[in-house]
Amino acid sequence: MKRAIYPGSFDPITFGHLDIIKRASKLCDELIIGVLNNKQKNPLFSIDERVSMIKELTENLDNVKVRCFEGLLVDFAKKIDAQVIIRGLRAVTDFENEIQLAQSNKVQYPELETLFMTTSLKYSYLSSTVAKEFASYGGDISLFVPPQVIPLIEAKFNSKEK
Ligand code: PNS
């Protein structure tokens, strides 16, 4: 049984994340989406909001489960007995951070492999940060996040303006 983790902040989930989730779910028996509960990052969405959005958007994928985690990714991976970490690579700018993350995780837990998937070309510019930046100025985010996420993100910025 190959259990893989796709970890991230998902603040919020974008079309780029969903694309990796769909493709990665075909490569393993079970894909656990690990949503990082890191209050230091001061996320726009609470951990419950992020988990609930991802659950709704992946409910049609039978071998995908959503879990939140705190602390080190390697500890979470050990706890759930995952053998593989999946990370998406958009451009060379991602590489430096990702190789450091993968290698430090490998040193800590040698049995755990990190596999990189190239982001689809049409999402290579996309990040949660880009989506939030556009939303914060009232921009069109329909090409960035699924329709279900749009009112949630807009509500966050509307409530901030009041
Ligand atoms: O979506 P992100 O924010 O790029 O995801 C980053 C994430 C969550 C994969 C990474 O920050 C992480 O694994 N954090 C958990 C803490 C940890 O294990 N840190 C060691 C890395 S040096």
Backbone and ligand atoms as CSV (ligand in chain L), in Angstrom:
chain,resi,resn,atom,element,x,y,z
A,1,MET,N,N,0.863,-1.203,0.000
A,1,MET,CA,C,0.000,0.000,0.000
A,1,MET,C,C,0.890,1.240,0.000
A,2,LYS,N,N,0.855,2.008,-1.046
A,2,LYS,CA,C,1.642,3.237,-1.088
A,2,LYS,C,C,0.749,4.393,-0.658
A,3,ARG,N,N,1.103,4.939,0.507
A,3,ARG,CA,C,0.344,6.087,1.011
A,3,ARG,C,C,1.226,7.326,0.844
A,4,ALA,N,N,0.710,8.314,0.148
A,4,ALA,CA,C,1.478,9.541,-0.085
A,4,ALA,C,C,0.820,10.710,0.637
A,5,ILE,N,N,1.663,11.688,0.988
A,5,ILE,CA,C,1.130,12.923,1.588
A,5,ILE,C,C,1.367,14.061,0.616
A,6,TYR,N,N,0.362,14.878,0.447
A,6,TYR,CA,C,0.546,16.137,-0.286
A,6,TYR,C,C,0.353,17.243,0.756
A,7,PRO,N,N,1.464,17.772,1.289
A,7,PRO,CA,C,1.341,18.746,2.380
A,7,PRO,C,C,1.329,20.180,1.872
A,8,GLY,N,N,0.749,21.050,2.664
A,8,GLY,CA,C,0.784,22.461,2.297
A,8,GLY,C,C,-0.053,23.296,3.232
A,9,SER,N,N,-0.029,24.605,2.971
A,9,SER,CA,C,-0.833,25.528,3.765
A,9,SER,C,C,-2.253,25.637,3.188
A,10,PHE,N,N,-2.357,25.573,1.882
A,10,PHE,CA,C,-3.667,25.615,1.189
A,10,PHE,C,C,-4.524,26.782,1.699
A,11,ASP,N,N,-3.936,27.974,1.649
A,11,ASP,CA,C,-4.613,29.146,2.224
A,11,ASP,C,C,-4.934,30.188,1.158
A,12,PRO,N,N,-5.907,29.963,0.276
A,12,PRO,CA,C,-6.762,28.785,0.156
A,12,PRO,C,C,-6.255,27.850,-0.953
A,13,ILE,N,N,-6.972,26.741,-1.109
A,13,ILE,CA,C,-6.686,25.806,-2.205
A,13,ILE,C,C,-6.937,26.501,-3.547
A,14,THR,N,N,-6.053,26.235,-4.519
A,14,THR,CA,C,-6.189,26.842,-5.857
A,14,THR,C,C,-6.381,25.733,-6.905
A,15,PHE,N,N,-6.617,26.167,-8.143
A,15,PHE,CA,C,-6.694,25.195,-9.246
A,15,PHE,C,C,-5.368,24.450,-9.414
A,16,GLY,N,N,-4.260,25.114,-9.087
A,16,GLY,CA,C,-2.949,24.463,-9.196
A,16,GLY,C,C,-2.835,23.302,-8.219
A,17,HIS,N,N,-3.272,23.524,-6.969
A,17,HIS,CA,C,-3.263,22.429,-5.983
A,17,HIS,C,C,-4.162,21.285,-6.452
A,18,LEU,N,N,-5.348,21.634,-6.909
A,18,LEU,CA,C,-6.320,20.594,-7.305
A,18,LEU,C,C,-5.786,19.748,-8.458
A,19,ASP,N,N,-5.082,20.404,-9.363
A,19,ASP,CA,C,-4.492,19.699,-10.500
A,19,ASP,C,C,-3.471,18.662,-10.003
A,20,ILE,N,N,-2.627,19.079,-9.052
A,20,ILE,CA,C,-1.634,18.130,-8.500
A,20,ILE,C,C,-2.354,17.003,-7.752
A,21,ILE,N,N,-3.391,17.346,-6.981
A,21,ILE,CA,C,-4.121,16.327,-6.208
A,21,ILE,C,C,-4.705,15.266,-7.142
A,22,LYS,N,N,-5.361,15.725,-8.212
A,22,LYS,CA,C,-5.988,14.762,-9.149
A,22,LYS,C,C,-4.938,13.872,-9.789
A,23,ARG,N,N,-3.834,14.467,-10.222
A,23,ARG,CA,C,-2.796,13.669,-10.905
A,23,ARG,C,C,-2.090,12.745,-9.918
A,24,ALA,N,N,-1.787,13.266,-8.725
A,24,ALA,CA,C,-1.057,12.444,-7.730
A,24,ALA,C,C,-1.918,11.284,-7.238
A,25,SER,N,N,-3.231,11.505,-7.145
A,25,SER,CA,C,-4.110,10.450,-6.621
A,25,SER,C,C,-4.121,9.226,-7.537
A,26,LYS,N,N,-3.738,9.424,-8.796
A,26,LYS,CA,C,-3.704,8.289,-9.731
A,26,LYS,C,C,-2.413,7.481,-9.583
A,27,LEU,N,N,-1.435,8.051,-8.865
A,27,LEU,CA,C,-0.119,7.410,-8.780
A,27,LEU,C,C,0.096,6.640,-7.478
A,28,CYS,N,N,-0.826,6.773,-6.541
A,28,CYS,CA,C,-0.628,6.083,-5.255
A,28,CYS,C,C,-1.939,5.407,-4.857
A,29,ASP,N,N,-1.849,4.536,-3.855
A,29,ASP,CA,C,-3.075,3.873,-3.383
A,29,ASP,C,C,-3.936,4.850,-2.598
A,30,GLU,N,N,-3.247,5.638,-1.764
A,30,GLU,CA,C,-4.000,6.593,-0.935
A,30,GLU,C,C,-3.219,7.907,-0.862
A,31,LEU,N,N,-3.922,8.996,-1.047
A,31,LEU,CA,C,-3.276,10.315,-0.966
A,31,LEU,C,C,-3.891,11.069,0.204
A,32,ILE,N,N,-3.018,11.439,1.143
A,32,ILE,CA,C,-3.478,12.221,2.298
A,32,ILE,C,C,-3.081,13.674,2.054
A,33,ILE,N,N,-4.043,14.542,2.020
A,33,ILE,CA,C,-3.716,15.963,1.911
A,33,ILE,C,C,-3.482,16.459,3.336
A,34,GLY,N,N,-2.248,16.851,3.610
A,34,GLY,CA,C,-1.866,17.295,4.951
A,34,GLY,C,C,-1.905,18.818,5.016
A,35,VAL,N,N,-2.864,19.329,5.758
A,35,VAL,CA,C,-3.042,20.788,5.820
A,35,VAL,C,C,-2.332,21.296,7.076
A,36,LEU,N,N,-1.347,22.155,6.872
A,36,LEU,CA,C,-0.526,22.621,8.003
A,36,LEU,C,C,-1.289,23.629,8.859
A,37,ASN,N,N,-1.379,23.310,10.138
A,37,ASN,CA,C,-1.997,24.235,11.093
A,37,ASN,C,C,-0.875,25.021,11.767
A,38,ASN,N,N,-0.474,26.095,11.101
A,38,ASN,CA,C,0.641,26.890,11.613
A,38,ASN,C,C,0.163,28.317,11.854
A,39,LYS,N,N,-0.126,28.603,13.138
A,39,LYS,CA,C,-0.701,29.916,13.450
A,39,LYS,C,C,0.301,31.041,13.215
A,40,GLN,N,N,1.602,30.695,13.239
A,40,GLN,CA,C,2.619,31.734,13.013
A,40,GLN,C,C,2.520,32.323,11.613
A,41,LYS,N,N,2.012,31.523,10.676
A,41,LYS,CA,C,1.902,32.010,9.288
A,41,LYS,C,C,0.743,32.986,9.129
A,42,ASN,N,N,-0.073,33.135,10.177
A,42,ASN,CA,C,-1.209,34.054,10.157
A,42,ASN,C,C,-2.087,33.861,8.909
A,43,PRO,N,N,-2.660,32.674,8.759
A,43,PRO,CA,C,-3.415,32.381,7.546
A,43,PRO,C,C,-4.705,33.191,7.449
A,44,LEU,N,N,-5.161,33.388,6.214
A,44,LEU,CA,C,-6.444,34.081,5.998
A,44,LEU,C,C,-7.591,33.191,6.467
A,45,PHE,N,N,-7.473,31.894,6.178
A,45,PHE,CA,C,-8.525,30.934,6.542
A,45,PHE,C,C,-8.083,30.086,7.732
A,46,SER,N,N,-9.024,29.799,8.622
A,46,SER,CA,C,-8.722,28.926,9.764
A,46,SER,C,C,-8.457,27.512,9.248
A,47,ILE,N,N,-7.884,26.714,10.106
A,47,ILE,CA,C,-7.597,25.333,9.712
A,47,ILE,C,C,-8.891,24.594,9.356
A,48,ASP,N,N,-9.954,24.835,10.122
A,48,ASP,CA,C,-11.234,24.157,9.836
A,48,ASP,C,C,-11.793,24.593,8.483
A,49,GLU,N,N,-11.659,25.880,8.188
A,49,GLU,CA,C,-12.155,26.374,6.888
A,49,GLU,C,C,-11.369,25.757,5.730
A,50,ARG,N,N,-10.051,25.674,5.901
A,50,ARG,CA,C,-9.235,25.124,4.808
A,50,ARG,C,C,-9.521,23.632,4.601
A,51,VAL,N,N,-9.621,22.904,5.707
A,51,VAL,CA,C,-9.906,21.467,5.607
A,51,VAL,C,C,-11.270,21.244,4.959
A,52,SER,N,N,-12.251,22.029,5.389
A,52,SER,CA,C,-13.606,21.837,4.862
A,52,SER,C,C,-13.691,22.154,3.360
A,53,MET,N,N,-13.007,23.211,2.930
A,53,MET,CA,C,-12.974,23.532,1.484
A,53,MET,C,C,-12.366,22.386,0.684
A,54,ILE,N,N,-11.244,21.861,1.183
A,54,ILE,CA,C,-10.547,20.805,0.430
A,54,ILE,C,C,-11.384,19.526,0.410
A,55,LYS,N,N,-12.030,19.227,1.544
A,55,LYS,CA,C,-12.882,18.016,1.579
A,55,LYS,C,C,-13.974,18.112,0.525
A,56,GLU,N,N,-14.627,19.277,0.474
A,56,GLU,CA,C,-15.717,19.457,-0.488
A,56,GLU,C,C,-15.209,19.280,-1.928
A,57,LEU,N,N,-14.040,19.836,-2.192
A,57,LEU,CA,C,-13.525,19.830,-3.565
A,57,LEU,C,C,-12.914,18.497,-3.988
A,58,THR,N,N,-12.676,17.604,-3.022
A,58,THR,CA,C,-12.045,16.319,-3.372
A,58,THR,C,C,-12.959,15.137,-3.056
A,59,GLU,N,N,-14.218,15.419,-2.730
A,59,GLU,CA,C,-15.099,14.319,-2.291
A,59,GLU,C,C,-15.339,13.283,-3.388
A,60,ASN,N,N,-15.109,13.665,-4.644
A,60,ASN,CA,C,-15.289,12.708,-5.753
A,60,ASN,C,C,-14.043,11.840,-5.987
A,61,LEU,N,N,-12.975,12.092,-5.245
A,61,LEU,CA,C,-11.746,11.299,-5.419
A,61,LEU,C,C,-11.671,10.279,-4.269
A,62,ASP,N,N,-11.942,9.011,-4.607
A,62,ASP,CA,C,-12.150,7.991,-3.577
A,62,ASP,C,C,-10.933,7.742,-2.683
A,63,ASN,N,N,-9.729,7.854,-3.251
A,63,ASN,CA,C,-8.540,7.506,-2.450
A,63,ASN,C,C,-7.856,8.740,-1.844
A,64,VAL,N,N,-8.587,9.856,-1.790
A,64,VAL,CA,C,-8.015,11.080,-1.219
A,64,VAL,C,C,-8.671,11.370,0.124
A,65,LYS,N,N,-7.813,11.625,1.141
A,65,LYS,CA,C,-8.327,12.003,2.466
A,65,LYS,C,C,-7.676,13.311,2.881
A,66,VAL,N,N,-8.352,14.057,3.714
A,66,VAL,CA,C,-7.823,15.348,4.152
A,66,VAL,C,C,-7.592,15.297,5.658
A,67,ARG,N,N,-6.392,15.648,6.087
A,67,ARG,CA,C,-6.063,15.674,7.519
A,67,ARG,C,C,-5.307,16.954,7.815
A,68,CYS,N,N,-5.428,17.478,9.029
A,68,CYS,CA,C,-4.572,18.607,9.382
A,68,CYS,C,C,-3.428,18.097,10.255
A,69,PHE,N,N,-2.337,18.841,10.236
A,69,PHE,CA,C,-1.222,18.463,11.109
A,69,PHE,C,C,-0.539,19.698,11.664
A,70,GLU,N,N,0.110,19.489,12.824
A,70,GLU,CA,C,0.910,20.551,13.440
A,70,GLU,C,C,2.306,20.003,13.603
A,71,GLY,N,N,3.293,20.877,13.650
A,71,GLY,CA,C,4.659,20.420,13.891
A,71,GLY,C,C,5.319,19.935,12.624
A,72,LEU,N,N,6.239,18.981,12.795
A,72,LEU,CA,C,7.069,18.561,11.659
A,72,LEU,C,C,6.327,17.618,10.722
A,73,LEU,N,N,6.581,17.842,9.438
A,73,LEU,CA,C,5.983,16.984,8.415
A,73,LEU,C,C,6.456,15.537,8.563
A,74,VAL,N,N,7.736,15.347,8.887
A,74,VAL,CA,C,8.240,13.968,9.008
A,74,VAL,C,C,7.533,13.221,10.150
A,75,ASP,N,N,7.201,13.941,11.219
A,75,ASP,CA,C,6.496,13.287,12.335
A,75,ASP,C,C,5.084,12.880,11.919
A,76,PHE,N,N,4.453,13.761,11.163
A,76,PHE,CA,C,3.114,13.446,10.658
A,76,PHE,C,C,3.188,12.248,9.700
A,77,ALA,N,N,4.205,12.256,8.849
A,77,ALA,CA,C,4.361,11.152,7.881
A,77,ALA,C,C,4.548,9.816,8.611
A,78,LYS,N,N,5.360,9.843,9.669
A,78,LYS,CA,C,5.574,8.601,10.445
A,78,LYS,C,C,4.256,8.155,11.074
A,79,LYS,N,N,3.545,9.128,11.647
A,79,LYS,CA,C,2.294,8.816,12.361
A,79,LYS,C,C,1.273,8.147,11.449
A,80,ILE,N,N,1.192,8.620,10.226
A,80,ILE,CA,C,0.179,8.041,9.332
A,80,ILE,C,C,0.760,6.952,8.422
A,81,ASP,N,N,2.028,6.623,8.649
A,81,ASP,CA,C,2.705,5.578,7.880
A,81,ASP,C,C,2.693,5.873,6.375
A,82,ALA,N,N,3.111,7.078,6.040
A,82,ALA,CA,C,3.205,7.454,4.620
A,82,ALA,C,C,4.628,7.201,4.132
A,83,GLN,N,N,4.746,6.804,2.885
A,83,GLN,CA,C,6.066,6.491,2.330
A,83,GLN,C,C,6.581,7.588,1.389
A,84,VAL,N,N,5.687,8.455,0.967
A,84,VAL,CA,C,6.040,9.415,-0.087
A,84,VAL,C,C,5.449,10.789,0.227
A,85,ILE,N,N,6.239,11.837,-0.032
A,85,ILE,CA,C,5.726,13.215,0.015
A,85,ILE,C,C,5.631,13.701,-1.431
A,86,ILE,N,N,4.525,14.299,-1.761
A,86,ILE,CA,C,4.360,14.893,-3.100
A,86,ILE,C,C,4.448,16.409,-2.956
A,87,ARG,N,N,5.244,17.037,-3.807
A,87,ARG,CA,C,5.273,18.502,-3.868
A,87,ARG,C,C,5.206,18.922,-5.334
A,88,GLY,N,N,4.527,20.017,-5.585
A,88,GLY,CA,C,4.448,20.553,-6.943
A,88,GLY,C,C,5.583,21.542,-7.169
A,89,LEU,N,N,6.172,21.495,-8.359
A,89,LEU,CA,C,7.205,22.483,-8.724
A,89,LEU,C,C,6.679,23.316,-9.880
A,90,ARG,N,N,6.618,24.629,-9.653
A,90,ARG,CA,C,6.117,25.511,-10.708
A,90,ARG,C,C,7.239,26.003,-11.600
A,91,ALA,N,N,8.222,26.596,-10.994
A,91,ALA,CA,C,9.305,27.201,-11.771
A,91,ALA,C,C,10.586,27.035,-10.990
A,92,VAL,N,N,11.675,27.467,-11.596
A,92,VAL,CA,C,12.983,27.293,-10.953
A,92,VAL,C,C,13.041,28.022,-9.612
A,93,THR,N,N,12.227,29.045,-9.463
A,93,THR,CA,C,12.206,29.799,-8.205
A,93,THR,C,C,11.717,28.941,-7.032
A,94,ASP,N,N,10.942,27.922,-7.306
A,94,ASP,CA,C,10.483,27.017,-6.234
A,94,ASP,C,C,11.599,26.076,-5.784
A,95,PHE,N,N,12.550,25.867,-6.694
A,95,PHE,CA,C,13.476,24.748,-6.510
A,95,PHE,C,C,14.312,24.843,-5.240
A,96,GLU,N,N,14.854,26.032,-4.985
A,96,GLU,CA,C,15.793,26.186,-3.870
A,96,GLU,C,C,15.149,25.800,-2.535
A,97,ASN,N,N,13.960,26.334,-2.319
A,97,ASN,CA,C,13.244,26.039,-1.078
A,97,ASN,C,C,12.837,24.556,-1.010
A,98,GLU,N,N,12.384,24.044,-2.140
A,98,GLU,CA,C,11.872,22.668,-2.164
A,98,GLU,C,C,12.969,21.633,-1.968
A,99,ILE,N,N,14.143,21.893,-2.553
A,99,ILE,CA,C,15.230,20.917,-2.408
A,99,ILE,C,C,15.712,20.898,-0.949
A,100,GLN,N,N,15.706,22.074,-0.324
A,100,GLN,CA,C,16.108,22.153,1.090
A,100,GLN,C,C,15.109,21.398,1.983
A,101,LEU,N,N,13.844,21.614,1.712
A,101,LEU,CA,C,12.781,20.924,2.459
A,101,LEU,C,C,12.910,19.408,2.289
A,102,ALA,N,N,13.072,18.980,1.026
A,102,ALA,CA,C,13.140,17.537,0.726
A,102,ALA,C,C,14.367,16.913,1.363
A,103,GLN,N,N,15.506,17.611,1.273
A,103,GLN,CA,C,16.730,17.010,1.797
A,103,GLN,C,C,16.742,16.989,3.322
A,104,SER,N,N,16.207,18.030,3.934
A,104,SER,CA,C,16.177,18.003,5.407
A,104,SER,C,C,15.193,16.950,5.895
A,105,ASN,N,N,14.092,16.768,5.195
A,105,ASN,CA,C,13.169,15.694,5.567
A,105,ASN,C,C,13.801,14.315,5.368
A,106,LYS,N,N,14.601,14.190,4.302
A,106,LYS,CA,C,15.261,12.908,3.997
A,106,LYS,C,C,16.282,12.541,5.068
A,107,VAL,N,N,17.000,13.565,5.556
A,107,VAL,CA,C,17.984,13.332,6.615
A,107,VAL,C,C,17.279,12.852,7.884
A,108,GLN,N,N,16.139,13.442,8.154
A,108,GLN,CA,C,15.393,13.111,9.375
A,108,GLN,C,C,14.700,11.752,9.291
A,109,TYR,N,N,14.272,11.400,8.067
A,109,TYR,CA,C,13.447,10.190,7.912
A,109,TYR,C,C,13.780,9.577,6.545
A,110,PRO,N,N,14.909,8.821,6.488
A,110,PRO,CA,C,15.433,8.354,5.196
A,110,PRO,C,C,14.471,7.477,4.401
A,111,GLU,N,N,13.544,6.801,5.081
A,111,GLU,CA,C,12.618,5.915,4.343
A,111,GLU,C,C,11.574,6.701,3.554
A,112,LEU,N,N,11.445,7.965,3.875
A,112,LEU,CA,C,10.410,8.790,3.230
A,112,LEU,C,C,10.986,9.484,1.996
A,113,GLU,N,N,10.367,9.246,0.843
A,113,GLU,CA,C,10.836,9.864,-0.410
A,113,GLU,C,C,9.991,11.087,-0.745
A,114,THR,N,N,10.632,12.115,-1.291
A,114,THR,CA,C,9.871,13.253,-1.820
A,114,THR,C,C,9.845,13.151,-3.336
A,115,LEU,N,N,8.661,13.199,-3.901
A,115,LEU,CA,C,8.513,13.196,-5.357
A,115,LEU,C,C,7.974,14.548,-5.797
A,116,PHE,N,N,8.610,15.130,-6.797
A,116,PHE,CA,C,8.155,16.415,-7.325
A,116,PHE,C,C,7.331,16.198,-8.587
A,117,MET,N,N,6.221,16.896,-8.666
A,117,MET,CA,C,5.412,16.856,-9.886
A,117,MET,C,C,5.437,18.249,-10.509
A,118,THR,N,N,5.624,18.296,-11.810
A,118,THR,CA,C,5.622,19.612,-12.451
A,118,THR,C,C,4.184,20.105,-12.547
A,119,THR,N,N,3.997,21.336,-12.177
A,119,THR,CA,C,2.680,21.956,-12.272
A,119,THR,C,C,2.287,22.076,-13.744
A,120,SER,N,N,1.010,21.889,-14.032
A,120,SER,CA,C,0.555,22.078,-15.417
A,120,SER,C,C,0.877,23.498,-15.855
A,121,LEU,N,N,1.240,23.613,-17.125
A,121,LEU,CA,C,1.679,24.910,-17.670
A,121,LEU,C,C,0.676,26.014,-17.366
A,122,LYS,N,N,-0.615,25.706,-17.468
A,122,LYS,CA,C,-1.602,26.778,-17.310
A,122,LYS,C,C,-1.714,27.281,-15.872
A,123,TYR,N,N,-1.092,26.557,-14.917
A,123,TYR,CA,C,-1.119,27.035,-13.528
A,123,TYR,C,C,0.277,27.389,-13.015
A,124,SER,N,N,1.239,27.537,-13.913
A,124,SER,CA,C,2.628,27.680,-13.455
A,124,SER,C,C,2.883,29.013,-12.748
A,125,TYR,N,N,2.014,29.989,-12.947
A,125,TYR,CA,C,2.179,31.309,-12.302
A,125,TYR,C,C,1.403,31.370,-10.980
A,126,LEU,N,N,0.566,30.368,-10.730
A,126,LEU,CA,C,-0.493,30.510,-9.724
A,126,LEU,C,C,-0.036,30.109,-8.325
A,127,SER,N,N,-0.473,30.875,-7.336
A,127,SER,CA,C,-0.225,30.526,-5.928
A,127,SER,C,C,-1.396,31.057,-5.109
A,128,SER,N,N,-1.517,30.570,-3.886
A,128,SER,CA,C,-2.552,31.098,-2.988
A,128,SER,C,C,-2.315,32.587,-2.763
A,129,THR,N,N,-1.054,32.977,-2.695
A,129,THR,CA,C,-0.712,34.390,-2.458
A,129,THR,C,C,-1.213,35.271,-3.605
A,130,VAL,N,N,-1.029,34.804,-4.837
A,130,VAL,CA,C,-1.517,35.564,-6.008
A,130,VAL,C,C,-3.046,35.703,-5.925
A,131,ALA,N,N,-3.727,34.603,-5.602
A,131,ALA,CA,C,-5.198,34.641,-5.510
A,131,ALA,C,C,-5.643,35.642,-4.442
A,132,LYS,N,N,-4.961,35.632,-3.293
A,132,LYS,CA,C,-5.345,36.551,-2.200
A,132,LYS,C,C,-5.060,37.999,-2.572
A,133,GLU,N,N,-3.951,38.213,-3.269
A,133,GLU,CA,C,-3.586,39.580,-3.674
A,133,GLU,C,C,-4.654,40.147,-4.620
A,134,PHE,N,N,-5.056,39.355,-5.620
A,134,PHE,CA,C,-6.090,39.832,-6.548
A,134,PHE,C,C,-7.407,40.056,-5.815
A,135,ALA,N,N,-7.766,39.109,-4.953
A,135,ALA,CA,C,-9.042,39.225,-4.230
A,135,ALA,C,C,-9.042,40.458,-3.331
A,136,SER,N,N,-7.895,40.777,-2.763
A,136,SER,CA,C,-7.837,41.905,-1.823
A,136,SER,C,C,-8.119,43.234,-2.512
A,137,TYR,N,N,-7.891,43.275,-3.852
A,137,TYR,CA,C,-8.195,44.494,-4.612
A,137,TYR,C,C,-9.483,44.357,-5.424
A,138,GLY,N,N,-10.275,43.342,-5.093
A,138,GLY,CA,C,-11.548,43.141,-5.800
A,138,GLY,C,C,-11.382,42.596,-7.203
A,139,GLY,N,N,-10.230,41.982,-7.490
A,139,GLY,CA,C,-9.969,41.451,-8.840
A,139,GLY,C,C,-10.704,40.153,-9.109
A,140,ASP,N,N,-10.650,39.756,-10.389
A,140,ASP,CA,C,-11.301,38.526,-10.829
A,140,ASP,C,C,-10.404,37.337,-10.473
A,141,ILE,N,N,-10.901,36.434,-9.638
A,141,ILE,CA,C,-10.081,35.274,-9.245
A,141,ILE,C,C,-10.653,33.967,-9.789
A,142,SER,N,N,-11.559,34.094,-10.768
A,142,SER,CA,C,-12.232,32.880,-11.265
A,142,SER,C,C,-11.281,31.931,-11.999
A,143,LEU,N,N,-10.137,32.437,-12.457
A,143,LEU,CA,C,-9.168,31.538,-13.095
A,143,LEU,C,C,-8.179,30.965,-12.084
A,144,PHE,N,N,-8.286,31.402,-10.847
A,144,PHE,CA,C,-7.307,30.998,-9.824
A,144,PHE,C,C,-7.848,29.944,-8.855
A,145,VAL,N,N,-9.097,30.116,-8.451
A,145,VAL,CA,C,-9.653,29.215,-7.425
A,145,VAL,C,C,-11.018,28.689,-7.881
A,146,PRO,N,N,-11.430,27.515,-7.383
A,146,PRO,CA,C,-12.731,26.954,-7.767
A,146,PRO,C,C,-13.879,27.875,-7.350
A,147,PRO,N,N,-15.009,27.785,-8.060
A,147,PRO,CA,C,-16.143,28.680,-7.793
A,147,PRO,C,C,-16.590,28.676,-6.324
A,148,GLN,N,N,-16.485,27.514,-5.663
A,148,GLN,CA,C,-16.929,27.429,-4.254
A,148,GLN,C,C,-16.077,28.303,-3.333
A,149,VAL,N,N,-14.832,28.531,-3.745
A,149,VAL,CA,C,-13.904,29.264,-2.873
A,149,VAL,C,C,-14.080,30.782,-3.023
A,150,ILE,N,N,-14.579,31.212,-4.188
A,150,ILE,CA,C,-14.644,32.659,-4.482
A,150,ILE,C,C,-15.438,33.441,-3.423
A,151,PRO,N,N,-16.691,33.031,-3.102
A,151,PRO,CA,C,-17.410,33.828,-2.094
A,151,PRO,C,C,-16.748,33.806,-0.722
A,152,LEU,N,N,-16.059,32.730,-0.407
A,152,LEU,CA,C,-15.408,32.623,0.918
A,152,LEU,C,C,-14.247,33.607,1.025
A,153,ILE,N,N,-13.482,33.693,-0.039
A,153,ILE,CA,C,-12.317,34.599,-0.020
A,153,ILE,C,C,-12.791,36.052,-0.090
A,154,GLU,N,N,-13.836,36.284,-0.896
A,154,GLU,CA,C,-14.364,37.656,-0.981
A,154,GLU,C,C,-14.931,38.101,0.367
A,155,ALA,N,N,-15.583,37.179,1.059
A,155,ALA,CA,C,-16.155,37.522,2.372
A,155,ALA,C,C,-15.063,37.922,3.360
A,156,LYS,N,N,-13.915,37.256,3.272
A,156,LYS,CA,C,-12.803,37.594,4.176
A,156,LYS,C,C,-12.360,39.037,3.945
A,157,PHE,N,N,-12.226,39.414,2.672
A,157,PHE,CA,C,-11.728,40.769,2.404
A,157,PHE,C,C,-12.806,41.823,2.636
A,158,ASN,N,N,-14.069,41.454,2.391
A,158,ASN,CA,C,-15.152,42.408,2.688
A,158,ASN,C,C,-15.225,42.701,4.181
A,159,SER,N,N,-15.058,41.635,4.995
A,159,SER,CA,C,-15.168,41.845,6.445
A,159,SER,C,C,-13.963,42.644,6.962
A,160,LYS,N,N,-12.809,42.524,6.285
A,160,LYS,CA,C,-11.632,43.288,6.697
A,160,LYS,C,C,-11.800,44.784,6.420
A,161,GLU,N,N,-12.561,45.074,5.341
A,161,GLU,CA,C,-12.749,46.493,4.960
A,161,GLU,C,C,-13.648,47.224,5.936
A,162,LYS,N,N,-14.519,46.460,6.638
A,162,LYS,CA,C,-15.488,47.128,7.527
A,162,LYS,C,C,-14.849,47.638,8.812
L,1,PNS,O1,O,2.058,25.304,0.905
L,1,PNS,P1,P,3.366,25.583,1.589
L,1,PNS,O2,O,3.185,26.655,2.617
L,1,PNS,O3,O,4.457,25.867,0.612
L,1,PNS,O4,O,3.767,24.236,2.388
L,1,PNS,C1,C,4.943,24.194,3.140
L,1,PNS,C2,C,4.959,22.948,4.054
L,1,PNS,C3,C,3.696,22.891,4.868
L,1,PNS,C4,C,5.065,21.687,3.220
L,1,PNS,C5,C,6.207,23.056,4.986
L,1,PNS,O5,O,6.271,24.328,5.553
L,1,PNS,C6,C,6.194,22.032,6.106
L,1,PNS,O6,O,6.366,20.862,5.875
L,1,PNS,N1,N,5.975,22.508,7.332
L,1,PNS,C7,C,5.881,21.686,8.511
L,1,PNS,C8,C,7.049,21.930,9.441
L,1,PNS,C9,C,8.275,21.192,8.976
L,1,PNS,O7,O,8.281,19.987,8.815
L,1,PNS,N2,N,9.367,21.930,8.729
L,1,PNS,C10,C,10.627,21.383,8.311
L,1,PNS,C11,C,11.045,21.959,7.007
L,1,PNS,S1,S,12.700,22.547,7.058
